[in-house]
């Protein structure tokens, strides 16, 4: 599935780069503020795909003495940079352009070109979004899409899915803004379209930033994983109770589990060792993403 995620990113990169160049050319012909915002949006998305690819590559570096748990969290850092770039280069710039256009309106030139490109861009972005949506639907299982986006560590799918969805909505805003500007003769609508695109990108950036922040700080494993692990340890012979059990998502399909088990004073070391080993095998059999398990044995008095 890592290869599938990378494939989705490459597809989005190619689509966004082609669309950004087309939008830039049409902007110079039409001088549409909404078109400029969409150009910046597509350029930002292109840069974002590059950042994601860098994160994917660096996250696969093997463990070393200075990073004994590996570099899986690299993906979270580079995806956080995506949120920052989307906020600054996409959202704030579009809002600024919208305010300028409303304060100093000028008519949209060659609107037919703008409308034609927007329709082409919607088709291209829709095709890219369909690829990302297919991958998300395959991964999410019974969860809703929103719940999956808030819980997944597959940050490349989260970013591409949200970017493509925002692109489709933003293109709809731009198309509506251009058409209203042309039919009413009031170019304020063009500026309003740029504002709408800007606020949309700011919201997406905040959503991504919040999720990446949680993963970087150290988000716990999903509740069903923790519940199964707790029940498995409690079911082992000799285990009196689970004193505590903690977890952390280290990366895509990479969970760290640590805790302390309470045994009676009469329990032999052999029983303790077998209980822990058997539980680890059962947990990894059910959830192979639990790569590292560290358990401490304690004597209950």
PAZAPA-4460 file (N, C-alpha, C; in steps of 0.05 Angstrom, whole numbers, plus 32768, in hexadecimal, padded with zeros to 4 digits):
% residues 301
    n_x    n_y    n_z   ca_x   ca_y   ca_z    c_x    c_y    c_z   seq   type   mol
   8010   7FE8   8000   8000   8000   8000   8011   8019   8000     1      X     A
   802A   8017   8009   803C   802E   8008   8041   8036   7FEB     2      X     A
   8043   8022   7FD9   8047   8027   7FBD   802E   8035   7FB1     3      X     A
   8016   802C   7FBA   7FFD   8038   7FB1   7FFC   8055   7FB9     4      X     A
   8003   805C   7FD2   8003   8078   7FDB   8016   8089   7FCA     5      X     A
   802E   807E   7FC5   8042   808D   7FB5   8037   8092   7F98     6      X     A
   802A   807E   7F8E   801E   8080   7F73   8009   8096   7F72     7      X     A
   7FF9   8098   7F87   7FE4   80AD   7F88   7FF2   80C8   7F89     8      X     A
   8008   80CB   7F98   8016   80E4   7F9A   8022   80EC   7F7F     9      X     A
   802E   80DA   7F72   803A   80E0   7F57   8025   80E9   7F43    10      X     A
   800E   80DC   7F44   7FF8   80E3   7F32   7FEF   80FF   7F38    11      X     A
   7FEC   8105   7F52   7FE3   8120   7F59   7FF8   8135   7F52    12      X     A
   8011   812F   7F55   8027   8141   7F4D   8026   8148   7F30    13      X     A
   8023   8134   7F1F   8022   8139   7F02   800A   814A   7EFB    14      X     A
   7FF3   8143   7F06   7FDA   8152   7F00   7FDC   816F   7F09    15      X     A
   7FE6   8174   7F22   7FE8   818F   7F2C   7FFC   81A0   7F1D    16      X     A
   8012   8194   7F15   8026   81A3   7F06   801B   81AC   7EEB    17      X     A
   800E   819A   7EDD   8002   81A1   7EC3   7FEC   81B7   7EC6    18      X     A
   7FDB   81B3   7EDA   7FC6   81C7   7EDF   7FD0   81E2   7EE6    19      X     A
   7FE5   81E2   7EF7   7FF1   81FC   7F00   7FFC   820C   7EE9    20      X     A
   800A   81FE   7ED6   8015   820C   7EBF   7FFF   8217   7EAD    21      X     A
   7FEA   8207   7EA9   7FD4   8210   7E99   7FC6   8228   7EA5    22      X     A
   7FC1   8227   7EBF   7FB4   823D   7ECD   7FC5   8257   7ECC    23      X     A
   7FDF   8253   7ECF   7FF0   826B   7ECD   7FEE   8278   7EB2    24      X     A
   7FEE   8268   7E9D   7FEC   8274   7E82   7FD2   8282   7E7E    25      X     A
   7FBC   8276   7E88   7FA2   8282   7E85   7F9F   829B   7E96    26      X     A
   7FAC   829C   7EAD   7FAB   82B3   7EBE   7FB7   82CC   7EB0    27      X     A
   7FCD   82C8   7EA2   7FD9   82DE   7E94   7FC8   82E8   7E7D    28      X     A
   7FB6   82D7   7E73   7FA4   82DF   7E5E   7F8A   82EB   7E68    29      X     A
   7F81   82E3   7E80   7F67   82EC   7E8B   7F6A   8300   7EA1    30      X     A
   7F80   8300   7EB0   7F84   8311   7EC8   7F6E   830C   7EDD    31      X     A
   7F65   82F4   7EDE   7F50   82ED   7EF2   7F5D   82E8   7F0D    32      X     A
   7F53   82F5   7F22   7F5E   82F1   7F3D   7F59   82D4   7F47    33      X     A
   7F41   82C9   7F41   7F3B   82AE   7F48   7F4E   829A   7F3A    34      X     A
   7F54   82A1   7F21   7F66   828F   7F12   7F82   8290   7F1D    35      X     A
   7F8B   82A8   7F27   7FA5   82AA   7F34   7FA6   829A   7F4D    36      X     A
   7F90   829C   7F5D   7F8F   828C   7F76   7F90   826E   7F70    37      X     A
   7F82   8266   7F5B   7F83   8249   7F53   7F9F   8241   7F49    38      X     A
   7FAD   8254   7F3C   7FC8   824E   7F33   7FDA   824A   7F4B    39      X     A
   7FD8   825C   7F5E   7FE8   8259   7F77   7FE1   823F   7F85    40      X     A
   7FC7   8239   7F86   7FBE   8221   7F93   7FCA   8208   7F86    41      X     A
   7FC9   8206   7F6C   7FD5   81EF   7F5E   7FF3   81EE   7F61    42      X     A
   8000   8205   7F61   801D   8206   7F65   8024   81FC   7F81    43      X     A
   8014   8205   7F94   8019   81FC   7FB0   8015   81DE   7FB2    44      X     A
   8000   81D4   7FA5   7FFB   81B7   7FA6   8012   81A7   7F99    45      X     A
   801D   81B2   7F83   8034   81A5   7F76   804B   81A3   7F89    46      X     A
   8051   81B9   7F97   8067   81B9   7FAA   8061   81A6   7FC1    47      X     A
   8048   81A4   7FC9   8040   8193   7FDF   8045   8175   7FD8    48      X     A
   8040   816E   7FBF   8045   8152   7FB7   8062   814C   7FB9    49      X     A
   8073   815F   7FB2   8090   815B   7FB3   8098   8157   7FD1    50      X     A
   808D   8167   7FE2   8093   8164   7FFF   808B   8149   8009    51      X     A
   8074   813F   8000   806A   8125   8009   807D   810F   7FFF    52      X     A
   8086   8111   7FE7   8099   80FD   7FDC   80B3   80FD   7FEB    53      X     A
   80BD   8115   7FF3   80D5   8116   8003   80D0   8108   801E    54      X     A
   80B9   810D   802A   80B3   8101   8044   80B1   80E2   8041    55      X     A
   80A4   80D8   802C   80A2   80BC   8027   80BE   80AF   8025    56      X     A
   80D0   80BC   8016   80EA   80B1   8013   80FA   80B0   802D    57      X     A
   80F9   80C6   803C   8109   80C8   8054   80FD   80B6   806A    58      X     A
   80E3   80B1   806A   80D7   80A1   807F   80E0   8083   807C    59      X     A
   80EA   807C   8065   80F3   8060   8062   8110   805B   8069    60      X     A
   811D   806F   8074   8139   806B   807D   813A   8057   8094    61      X     A
   814D   8045   8094   814E   8030   80A9   8156   803C   80C4    62      X     A
   8150   802D   80D9   8157   8036   80F4   8176   8038   80F7    63      X     A
   817E   804A   8108   819B   804E   810E   819D   8055   812B    64      X     A
   81B6   8056   8136   81B9   805C   8153   81AD   8076   815C    65      X     A
   81AD   808A   814A   81A2   80A4   8152   8184   80A5   8150    66      X     A
   8178   8093   8141   815B   8091   813E   8153   8073   8140    67      X     A
   8153   8068   8158   814F   804C   815C   8133   8042   8153    68      X     A
   8120   8055   8152   8105   804D   8149   8100   8054   812C    69      X     A
   8115   805B   811D   8113   8060   8101   810A   807D   80FB    70      X     A
   8104   8081   80E1   80FE   809C   80D7   80E1   809E   80CD    71      X     A
   80D0   808D   80D7   80B4   808C   80CC   80A6   80A7   80CF    72      X     A
   80AC   80B6   80E5   809E   80CF   80E9   80A7   80E5   80D6    73      X     A
   80BA   80E0   80C5   80C2   80F4   80B1   80AA   80FC   80A0    74      X     A
   8098   80E8   809A   8080   80EE   808A   806F   8103   8097    75      X     A
   806D   8102   80B2   805C   8115   80C0   8067   8131   80BF    76      X     A
   8082   8133   80C1   808F   814E   80C0   808B   815B   80A4    77      X     A
   8090   814C   808F   808E   8157   8074   8071   815D   806D    78      X     A
   805E   814D   8078   8042   8153   8073   803A   816C   8083    79      X     A
   8046   8171   809A   8041   8189   80A9   804A   81A2   8098    80      X     A
   8061   819F   808A   806A   81B5   8079   8056   81BA   8062    81      X     A
   8049   81A5   8059   8034   81A8   8045   801D   81BA   8050    82      X     A
   8015   81B5   8069   8000   81C6   8075   8008   81E3   8076    83      X     A
   8021   81E8   807E   802C   8203   8080   802C   8211   8065    84      X     A
   8035   8202   8050   8036   820E   8035   801A   8213   802B    85      X     A
   8008   8200   8030   7FED   8204   8026   7FE0   821C   8034    86      X     A
   7FE6   8221   804D   7FDB   8237   805C   7FE6   8252   8051    87      X     A
   8001   8253   804F   800E   826C   8048   800C   8272   802A    88      X     A
   8016   825F   8019   8018   8264   7FFD   7FFC   8261   7FEF    89      X     A
   7FEB   8250   7FF9   7FD1   824C   7FED   7FBC   825E   7FF9    90      X     A
   7FB7   825A   8013   7FA1   8268   8020   7FA5   8286   8023    91      X     A
   7FBA   828E   8030   7FBE   82AB   8036   7FC2   82BB   801C    92      X     A
   7FD0   82AF   8009   7FD5   82BE   7FF0   7FBA   82C2   7FE1    93      X     A
   7FA9   82AD   7FE0   7F90   82B0   7FD2   7F7E   82C4   7FE0    94      X     A
   7F7E   82C5   7FFB   7F6E   82D9   8009   7F78   82F5   8003    95      X     A
   7F92   82F8   8002   7F9E   8313   7FFC   7F96   831B   7FE0    96      X     A
   7F98   8309   7FCD   7F90   8310   7FB1   7F72   8317   7FAF    97      X     A
   7F62   8308   7FBE   7F45   830E   7FBD   7F3F   832A   7FC8    98      X     A
   7F4C   8331   7FDE   7F48   834C   7FE9   7F51   8362   7FD6    99      X     A
   7F68   835D   7FC9   7F72   8371   7FB5   7F5E   8374   7F9E   100      X     A
   7F53   835E   7F95   7F40   835F   7F7E   7F26   836D   7F85   101      X     A
   7F1D   8368   7F9E   7F05   8376   7FA7   7F09   8394   7FAA   102      X     A
   7F21   839B   7FB4   7F27   83B7   7FB8   7F2D   83C5   7F9E   103      X     A
   7F39   83B7   7F8B   7F40   83C3   7F71   7F36   83B1   7F5B   104      X     A
   7F1C   83B0   7F56   7F11   839D   7F42   7F19   83A4   7F25   105      X     A
   7F1D   838F   7F16   7F21   8392   7EF9   7F14   837A   7EEB   106      X     A
   7F0A   837E   7ED3   7EFB   8369   7EC6   7F0C   8351   7EBF   107      X     A
   7EFF   8339   7EBD   7F0D   8321   7EB5   7F10   8321   7E96   108      X     A
   7F28   831F   7E8C   7F2D   831F   7E70   7F2D   8302   7E65   109      X     A
   7F22   82FF   7E4D   7F20   82E5   7E3F   7F14   82D0   7E52   110      X     A
   7EFC   82D4   7E5C   7EF0   82C1   7E6F   7EEC   82A5   7E64   111      X     A
   7EE9   82A3   7E49   7EE5   8288   7E3E   7EFD   8276   7E44   112      X     A
   7F15   8282   7E42   7F2E   8272   7E48   7F2E   8269   7E65   113      X     A
   7F26   827C   7E77   7F25   8275   7E93   7F12   825E   7E99   114      X     A
   7EFA   8261   7E8E   7EE5   824C   7E92   7EEE   8231   7E86   115      X     A
   7EFA   8232   7E6E   7F03   8219   7E62   7F19   820B   7E72   116      X     A
   7F2C   821B   7E7C   7F41   820F   7E8D   7F37   8205   7EA7   117      X     A
   7F24   8213   7EB3   7F19   820A   7ECC   7F0A   81EF   7EC9   118      X     A
   7EFC   81EC   7EB3   7EEE   81D3   7EAE   7F02   81BD   7EA9   119      X     A
   7F17   81C3   7E9A   7F2C   81AF   7E96   7F3A   81A7   7EB0   120      X     A
   7F3F   81BB   7EC1   7F4C   81B6   7EDB   7F3B   81A5   7EED   121      X     A
   7F21   81AB   7EEC   7F0E   819B   7EFD   7F0E   817E   7EF4   122      X     A
   7F10   8179   7EDA   7F11   815D   7ED0   7F2B   8150   7ED9   123      X     A
   7F41   815E   7ED7   7F5B   8152   7EDF   7F5C   814D   7EFD   124      X     A
   7F54   8161   7F0C   7F54   815E   7F2A   7F40   8148   7F32   125      X     A
   7F2A   8147   7F24   7F16   8132   7F2B   7F22   8116   7F26   126      X     A
   7F31   8113   7F11   7F3E   80F9   7F0C   7F52   80F2   7F21   127      X     A
   7F62   8106   7F29   7F76   8102   7F3F   7F68   80FC   7F59   128      X     A
   7F52   810B   7F5F   7F43   8106   7F78   7F37   80EA   7F78   129      X     A
   7F2E   80E1   7F61   7F23   80C6   7F60   7F38   80B1   7F68   130      X     A
   7F51   80B5   7F5F   7F67   80A3   7F67   7F6B   80A3   7F85   131      X     A
   7F6C   80BC   7F90   7F71   80BE   7FAD   7F59   80B3   7FBD   132      X     A
   7F41   80B8   7FB4   7F29   80AE   7FC1   7F28   8090   7FC1   133      X     A
   7F30   8084   7FAB   7F30   8067   7FA9   7F43   805B   7FBE   134      X     A
   7F5B   8067   7FC0   7F6E   805E   7FD4   7F64   8061   7FF0   135      X     A
   7F57   8078   7FF6   7F4D   807D   8011   7F37   8069   8017   136      X     A
   7F24   8064   8005   7F0F   8051   8009   7F19   8035   800E   137      X     A
   7F2F   802E   8001   7F3B   8014   8005   7F47   8011   8021   138      X     A
   7F52   8027   802B   7F60   8027   8045   7F4E   802A   805D   139      X     A
   7F38   8039   8059   7F28   8041   8071   7F18   802B   807D   140      X     A
   7F12   8016   806F   7F02   8000   807A   7EE6   800A   8080   141      X     A
   7EDD   8005   8099   7EC2   800D   80A0   7EC0   802A   80AB   142      X     A
   7ED6   8036   80AE   7ED7   8052   80B8   7ECB   8065   80A4   143      X     A
   7EC1   807C   80AD   7EB9   8091   809B   7ED3   809D   8090   144      X     A
   7ED0   80AC   807A   7EE8   80B8   806E   7EF4   80CD   8081   145      X     A
   7EE4   80DD   808E   7EEE   80F1   80A1   7EFD   80E4   80B8   146      X     A
   7EF2   80CE   80C3   7EFF   80C0   80D9   7F19   80B4   80D0   147      X     A
   7F1A   80A9   80B7   7F33   809E   80AD   7F48   80B4   80AA   148      X     A
   7F40   80CB   809F   7F53   80E1   809C   7F5E   80EB   80B7   149      X     A
   7F4E   80E9   80CC   7F57   80F3   80E6   7F67   80DE   80F5   150      X     A
   7F66   80C5   80EC   7F74   80AF   80FA   7F8B   80A3   80EB   151      X     A
   7F8C   80A7   80D1   7FA0   8099   80C1   7FBC   80A5   80C5   152      X     A
   7FD0   8094   80C2   7FEC   809D   80C2   7FF6   809D   80A5   153      X     A
   7FE5   8096   8092   7FED   8098   8076   7FE9   80B5   806C   154      X     A
   7FFB   80C5   8074   7FF8   80E2   8070   7FF8   80E9   8052   155      X     A
   8005   80D9   8041   8005   80E0   8025   7FE9   80DE   8019   156      X     A
   7FD9   80CA   8022   7FBD   80C7   8019   7FAC   80DE   8024   157      X     A
   7FB0   80E5   803D   7FA1   80FB   8049   7FA6   8115   803A   158      X     A
   7FBF   811B   8035   7FC5   8135   8028   7FBA   8136   800B   159      X     A
   7FBF   8121   7FFC   7FB6   8121   7FE0   7F98   8122   7FDE   160      X     A
   7F8B   8112   7FEF   7F6D   8112   7FEF   7F62   812E   7FF5   161      X     A
   7F6C   813B   800A   7F62   8155   8012   7F69   816A   7FFE   162      X     A
   7F81   8169   7FF3   7F89   817C   7FDF   7F78   817A   7FC6   163      X     A
   7F74   8162   7FBC   7F64   815F   7FA4   7F47   8167   7FA9   164      X     A
   7F3C   8161   7FC1   7F21   8169   7FC7   7F1F   8188   7FC9   165      X     A
   7F33   8194   7FD6   7F33   81B1   7FD8   7F36   81BE   7FBC   166      X     A
   7F46   81B1   7FAB   7F4A   81BB   7F8F   7F2F   81BB   7F80   167      X     A
   7F20   81A5   7F83   7F06   81A4   7F74   7EF3   81B9   7F7E   168      X     A
   7EF2   81BD   7F99   7EE0   81D1   7FA4   7EEA   81ED   7F9C   169      X     A
   7F04   81F1   7F9D   7F0F   820B   7F96   7F0B   8212   7F79   170      X     A
   7F0D   81FE   7F67   7F08   8203   7F4B   7EEA   820A   7F47   171      X     A
   7ED9   81FE   7F56   7EBC   8205   7F54   7EB8   8222   7F5D   172      X     A
   7EC5   822A   7F72   7EC3   8246   7F7A   7ECD   8259   7F64   173      X     A
   7EE4   8252   7F59   7EF0   8263   7F44   7EDE   8265   7F2B   174      X     A
   7ED3   824E   7F23   7EC1   824D   7F0C   7EA8   825F   7F11   175      X     A
   7E9C   825C   7F29   7E85   826C   7F30   7E8C   8289   7F30   176      X     A
   7EA3   8290   7F3B   7EAC   82AC   7F3D   7EB0   82B8   7F22   177      X     A
   7EBD   82AA   7F10   7EC2   82B4   7EF5   7EA7   82B8   7EE6   178      X     A
   7E95   82A5   7EE8   7E7C   82A7   7EDA   7E6B   82BE   7EE5   179      X     A
   7E6A   82C2   7EFF   7E5B   82D8   7F0B   7E67   82F3   7F03   180      X     A
   7E82   82F4   7F02   7E8F   830D   7EFA   7E88   8314   7EDD   181      X     A
   7E87   8300   7ECC   7E82   8305   7EAF   7E64   830D   7EAB   182      X     A
   7E52   82FD   7EB7   7E36   8302   7EB2   7E2B   831B   7EC0   183      X     A
   7E37   8322   7ED6   7E2D   833A   7EE5   7E3D   8353   7EDE   184      X     A
   7E55   834F   7ED3   7E67   8365   7ECE   7E74   8370   7EE7   185      X     A
   7E71   8362   7EFD   7E7C   836B   7F17   7E93   8358   7F1E   186      X     A
   7EAC   8362   7F1C   7EC4   8352   7F21   7EC9   834D   7F3F   187      X     A
   7EB8   8358   7F50   7EBA   8353   7F6C   7EB6   8335   7F71   188      X     A
   7EA5   8328   7F61   7EA0   830C   7F64   7EBA   82FC   7F60   189      X     A
   7ECB   8306   7F4E   7EE5   82F8   7F49   7EF6   82F9   7F63   190      X     A
   7EF7   8310   7F70   7F06   8313   7F88   7EFA   8301   7F9F   191      X     A
   7EDF   8300   7F9F   7ED2   82EF   7FB3   7ED8   82D2   7FB0   192      X     A
   7EDB   82CA   7F96   7EE3   82AE   7F91   7EFF   82A8   7F9B   193      X     A
   7F11   82BB   7F98   7F2C   82B8   7FA3   7F2B   82B6   7FC1   194      X     A
   7F1B   82C6   7FCE   7F18   82C5   7FEB   7F0E   82AA   7FF4   195      X     A
   7EFA   829F   7FE6   7EEE   8285   7FED   7F03   826F   7FEB   196      X     A
   7F13   8271   7FD5   7F28   825D   7FD1   7F3D   825F   7FE8   197      X     A
   7F44   8277   7FEF   7F57   827B   8005   7F4E   8270   801F   198      X     A
   7F35   8276   8027   7F2A   826B   8040   7F28   824D   8040   199      X     A
   7F22   8241   8029   7F21   8224   8026   7F3C   8218   802B   200      X     A
   7F51   8224   801F   7F6C   8219   8023   7F76   821C   803F   201      X     A
   7F6E   8232   804C   7F76   8236   8068   7F6A   8220   807A   202      X     A
   7F50   821A   8074   7F43   8205   8084   7F51   81EA   8080   203      X     A
   7F57   81E3   8067   7F65   81CA   8062   7F80   81C9   806F   204      X     A
   7F8E   81E0   806E   7FA9   81E2   807B   7FA7   81DD   8099   205      X     A
   7F93   81E9   80A6   7F90   81E5   80C2   7F89   81C8   80C9   206      X     A
   7F78   81BC   80B9   7F71   81A0   80BE   7F8A   818E   80BC   207      X     A
   7F99   8192   80A6   7FB2   8182   80A2   7FC6   8187   80B9   208      X     A
   7FC9   81A1   80BF   7FDD   81A8   80D4   7FD6   819C   80EF   209      X     A
   7FBC   819C   80F6   7FB4   8190   810F   7FBA   8172   8110   210      X     A
   7FB3   8164   80FA   7FB8   8147   80F9   7FD5   8140   80FA   211      X     A
   7FE6   8150   80EB   8002   814B   80EA   800F   8151   8106   212      X     A
   8005   8166   8113   800F   816D   812D   800A   8156   8141   213      X     A
   7FF3   814A   8140   7FEC   8134   8152   7FFF   811C   814D   214      X     A
   8004   8116   8134   8016   80FF   812D   8033   8105   8135   215      X     A
   803C   811D   8131   8057   8124   8138   805C   8123   8156   216      X     A
   8048   812E   8165   804B   812E   8183   804A   8112   818E   217      X     A
   803B   8100   8182   803A   80E5   818B   801D   80DB   8190   218      X     A
   8010   80D5   817B   7FF4   80CC   817D   7FF2   80AE   8184   219      X     A
   7FDF   80A7   8194   7FDC   808B   819D   7FD0   807A   8186   220      X     A
   7FD4   8060   8189   7FC9   804D   8175   7FAA   804E   8177   221      X     A
   7F9C   8046   8163   7F7F   8045   8164   7F75   8035   817B   222      X     A
   7F5D   803C   8185   7F52   8030   819D   7F4E   8011   819B   223      X     A
   7F47   8008   8182   7F42   7FEB   817F   7F5C   7FDB   8182   224      X     A
   7F73   7FE8   817A   7F8D   7FDB   817D   7F94   7FD8   819A   225      X     A
   7F90   7FEE   81A9   7F97   7FEE   81C6   7F85   7FDB   81D5   226      X     A
   7F6B   7FDA   81CF   7F59   7FC9   81DD   7F60   7FAB   81D8   227      X     A
   7F67   7FA5   81BF   7F6E   7F89   81B9   7F88   7F81   81C7   228      X     A
   7F9B   7F94   81C7   7FB5   7F8E   81D5   7FB1   7F8A   81F3   229      X     A
   7FA0   7F9B   81FF   7F9B   7F98   821C   7F8D   7F7D   8222   230      X     A
   7F79   7F76   8212   7F6B   7F5D   8217   7F7E   7F45   8213   231      X     A
   7F90   7F47   81FF   7FA3   7F31   81F9   7FB6   7F2D   8210   232      X     A
   7FC1   7F43   821B   7FD3   7F40   8232   7FC5   7F35   824A   233      X     A
   7FAD   7F3F   824F   7F9E   7F36   8267   7F96   7F19   8265   234      X     A
   7F94   7F0E   824D   7F8C   7EF2   824A   7FA3   7EDF   824D   235      X     A
   7FBC   7EE8   8250   7FD3   7ED7   8252   7FD5   7ECA   826D   236      X     A
   7FDD   7EB1   826F   7FE1   7EA4   8289   7FF6   7EB2   829A   237      X     A
   7FEF   7EB7   82B3   8002   7EC4   82C5   7FFE   7EE2   82C7   238      X     A
   7FF2   7EEE   82B3   7FEE   7F0B   82B4   7FD6   7F12   82C6   239      X     A
   7FDB   7F20   82DC   7FC6   7F28   82EE   7FB7   7F40   82E3   240      X     A
   7FC5   7F53   82D9   7FB8   7F6B   82CD   7FCC   7F7B   82BC   241      X     A
   7FC2   7F8B   82AA   7FD2   7F9E   829B   7FD4   7FB8   82AB   242      X     A
   7FEB   7FBE   82B5   7FEE   7FD6   82C5   7FEB   7FEF   82B5   243      X     A
   7FF8   7FF0   829E   7FF3   8006   828A   7FFC   7FFD   826F   244      X     A
   7FF0   8009   825B   7FF7   8003   823F   7FF6   801D   822F   245      X     A
   800C   8023   8222   800D   803C   8212   8017   8036   81F6   246      X     A
   8011   8048   81E4   8018   8044   81C8   801F   805E   81BA   247      X     A
   802C   805C   81A3   8032   8074   8193   8034   806C   8176   248      X     A
   8028   807C   8164   802A   8077   8148   8045   8083   813E   249      X     A
   8057   8072   8135   8071   807B   812C   8071   8081   810E   250      X     A
   805E   8076   8100   805D   807A   80E3   8047   8069   80D6   251      X     A
   8047   8069   80BC   8034   8059   80AD   8039   803B   80B3   252      X     A
   8025   802D   80BD   8028   8011   80C5   803F   800D   80D8   253      X     A
   8042   801E   80EB   8058   801C   80FF   804F   8027   811A   254      X     A
   8048   8015   812C   803D   801C   8146   8050   8011   815C   255      X     A
   8055   8022   8170   8064   801A   8187   8051   8015   819F   256      X     A
   8055   7FFE   81AC   8044   7FF7   81C3   8056   7FF1   81DB   257      X     A
   8050   7FFD   81F2   805F   7FF9   820A   804D   7FF8   8222   258      X     A
   8055   7FE9   8237   8044   7FE7   824E   8051   7FD7   8265   259      X     A
   8042   7FD3   8279   804B   7FC4   8291   8035   7FAF   8298   260      X     A
   803E   7F96   829D   802C   7F81   82A4   8030   7F79   82C1   261      X     A
   801B   7F74   82D0   801D   7F6B   82EB   801B   7F4D   82EE   262      X     A
   802E   7F40   82FB   802E   7F23   8300   802E   7F1E   831E   263      X     A
   8024   7F06   8326   8025   7EFF   8342   8041   7EF8   834A   264      X     A
   8048   7EFA   8363   8064   7EF4   836C   806D   7ED8   8366   265      X     A
   805A   7EC5   8363   8062   7EA9   835E   8068   7EA3   8340   266      X     A
   8063   7EB6   832F   8066   7EB2   8312   8083   7EAF   830B   267      X     A
   808A   7E9A   82FC   80A6   7E96   82F4   80AD   7EA8   82DC   268      X     A
   80C7   7EAC   82D8   80D0   7EBC   82C2   80C9   7EAF   82A7   269      X     A
   80C9   7E95   82A6   80C1   7E87   828E   80A4   7E8D   8286   270      X     A
   8093   7E8D   829A   8076   7E93   8295   8073   7EB0   828C   271      X     A
   8082   7EC2   8298   8081   7EDE   8290   8089   7EE1   8273   272      X     A
   80A0   7ED4   826C   80AB   7ED7   8251   8098   7ECB   823D   273      X     A
   808C   7EB4   8243   807A   7EA8   8230   8060   7EB8   822D   274      X     A
   8057   7EC4   8242   803E   7ED4   8241   8042   7EEC   822F   275      X     A
   8059   7EF9   8232   805E   7F11   8222   8062   7F0A   8205   276      X     A
   8072   7EF5   8200   8078   7EED   81E4   805E   7EE4   81D6   277      X     A
   804D   7ED5   81E4   8034   7ECB   81D8   8021   7EE2   81D1   278      X     A
   8020   7EF6   81E3   800F   7F0D   81DE   8019   7F1E   81C7   279      X     A
   8033   7F21   81C6   803F   7F30   81B0   8038   7F23   8195   280      X     A
   803B   7F09   8193   8035   7EFB   817A   8017   7EFF   8173   281      X     A
   8005   7EFD   8186   7FE9   7F00   8180   7FE2   7F1C   8177   282      X     A
   7FEF   7F30   8184   7FE9   7F4C   817D   7FF3   7F52   8161   283      X     A
   800C   7F49   815B   8017   7F4E   8140   8008   7F3E   812A   284      X     A
   7FFD   7F27   8132   7FEE   7F18   811E   7FD4   7F27   8116   285      X     A
   7FC8   7F34   812A   7FAF   7F43   8125   7FB5   7F5F   8119   286      X     A
   7FCA   7F6C   8124   7FD1   7F87   811B   7FEF   7F88   8115   287      X     A
   7FF6   7F80   80FC   8013   7F7F   80F5   8021   7F9B   80F6   288      X     A
   8011   7FB0   80F7   801E   7FCB   80F8   802A   7FD0   8113   289      X     A
   8024   7FBF   8127   8031   7FC2   8142   804C   7FB6   8140   290      X     A
   8060   7FC6   8138   807B   7FBC   8133   808B   7FB7   814C   291      X     A
   8088   7FC9   8160   8099   7FC8   8177   8088   7FC6   8190   292      X     A
   808E   7FB2   81A1   8080   7FAE   81BA   8094   7FAC   81D1   293      X     A
   8092   7FBD   81E5   80A3   7FBD   81FC   8092   7FBA   8215   294      X     A
   8094   7FA3   8223   8084   7F9F   823B   8096   7F9A   8253   295      X     A
   808F   7FA6   8269   809D   7FA2   8282   808C   7F91   8295   296      X     A
   809A   7F7E   82A2   808C   7F6D   82B6   808F   7F77   82D2   297      X     A
   807A   7F77   82E2   807B   7F81   82FD   806D   7F6C   830F   298      X     A
   8076   7F6B   8328   806A   7F59   833B   8055   7F67   834C   299      X     A
   803D   7F5C   834B   8027   7F69   835B   8029   7F5F   8378   300      X     A
   8028   7F71   838A   8029   7F6A   83A7   800D   7F6B   83B2   301      X     A
***
